[in-house]
């Protein structure tokens, strides 16, 4: 049985075009989960206009509209220095470089977030059930977590590079 990840890799990231483009992907998250997300409150909250002012168009698409960047398009996928990956929306540290690994999926992947950094919720968009990962401070969509990662957790936090920034800290090598 093929997974969405296998499909995206096989199509070279053009799955969105095959599904009707980003418009369909945006409509897909208007399910009950999207309504529940809108009712949540977070420590950092801005108007839609303010988020658009603060973020690049791609960051806004990923963090605020729950979009997905094309695989292998983020420079953070190839970031191997010691440091911390933080939320591009609010700068909350999310992942240590010590937990990053090459999943072969085309997105930065980690086997564990930093303590009290992320939240999760059920995501039933695109006709499947997944676990969405978001920044616990601003609610920005980061990606999804899967149970096919390496030890010690067995988890793969598959994150959008556009949702994060990287802060080098050589001591974390």
SVG drawing of the C-alpha trace seen along z (x, -y; Angstrom):
<svg xmlns="http://www.w3.org/2000/svg" viewBox="-17 -44 48 46">
<polyline fill="none" stroke="black" stroke-width="0.4" points="0.0,0.0 1.4,-3.4 1.6,-6.3 1.2,-10.0 4.9,-10.4 5.6,-7.7 3.2,-9.4 4.8,-12.9 8.3,-11.5 7.2,-9.5 5.6,-12.5 8.6,-14.8 6.4,-17.1 3.9,-17.6 1.2,-15.8 -0.5,-19.1 -0.8,-19.9 -2.2,-16.4 -4.8,-17.1 -5.8,-20.4 -3.1,-22.7 -2.8,-24.4 -6.4,-25.6 -7.6,-22.0 -5.2,-21.5 -6.4,-24.6 -10.1,-23.5 -9.2,-20.0 -8.3,-21.5 -11.7,-23.2 -12.9,-20.0 -14.1,-20.0 -10.4,-20.0 -9.9,-23.3 -12.8,-24.8 -11.4,-23.4 -8.0,-25.0 -9.6,-28.4 -11.1,-28.2 -7.8,-27.5 -5.9,-30.3 -2.1,-30.7 0.3,-32.9 1.2,-34.7 -1.7,-35.7 -1.8,-38.3 -4.5,-39.3 -4.3,-37.7 -3.0,-41.0 -0.2,-41.1 0.8,-37.5 1.0,-38.4 3.2,-41.4 5.5,-39.4 6.0,-36.3 7.1,-35.6 4.4,-34.3 5.7,-30.7 6.0,-31.0 2.4,-32.3 1.1,-29.5 2.8,-26.8 2.4,-28.2 -1.1,-29.9 -2.8,-28.0 -1.4,-24.6 0.3,-24.2 3.2,-22.0 6.4,-23.1 7.7,-21.0 10.1,-18.2 13.8,-19.0 13.1,-22.7 14.2,-23.9 17.8,-24.7 17.1,-23.5 16.8,-19.9 20.6,-20.1 21.5,-21.9 24.0,-19.8 25.6,-22.3 25.0,-22.2 22.1,-24.4 18.5,-24.9 15.6,-25.0 13.0,-27.6 9.5,-28.5 9.6,-31.1 6.4,-32.6 7.4,-33.3 11.1,-32.2 10.3,-29.5 13.0,-26.9 11.5,-23.6 14.2,-21.0 17.8,-20.4 20.2,-19.5 21.1,-16.5 17.7,-14.9 17.8,-15.7 18.2,-12.8 18.0,-12.3 14.7,-10.6 15.0,-10.7 11.6,-12.4 12.8,-15.8 11.8,-17.6 13.8,-18.3 13.1,-15.4 13.7,-14.9 13.1,-12.1 12.1,-14.3 11.1,-18.0 12.4,-20.1 10.4,-19.9 7.2,-21.9 7.8,-23.1 5.1,-21.6 1.5,-20.5 -0.3,-17.9 -3.8,-17.4 -5.6,-15.0 -5.5,-15.9 -8.0,-14.2 -7.3,-16.3 -6.4,-14.7 -8.5,-11.6 -6.2,-10.1 -5.7,-10.4 -2.4,-11.9 -1.0,-13.7 -0.4,-17.4 2.4,-19.2 2.1,-22.9 4.1,-25.4 2.7,-25.4 3.2,-29.2 1.7,-30.6 -0.1,-27.6 1.8,-27.7 1.6,-24.5 5.0,-22.8 4.3,-19.5 3.3,-16.0 4.6,-13.2 4.8,-9.6 5.8,-6.4 8.4,-5.3 11.4,-7.1 14.7,-5.9 15.5,-5.0 15.2,-6.0 11.6,-7.3 10.7,-5.6 9.1,-8.9 9.7,-11.0 8.7,-14.6 8.5,-15.6 8.7,-19.4 8.4,-22.1 11.6,-24.1 9.6,-27.2 8.0,-26.9 11.4,-27.2 14.6,-29.2 18.0,-27.8 20.2,-29.3 23.8,-27.8 25.2,-26.8 28.5,-25.0 28.3,-23.5 25.4,-21.3 27.5,-19.4"/>
</svg>
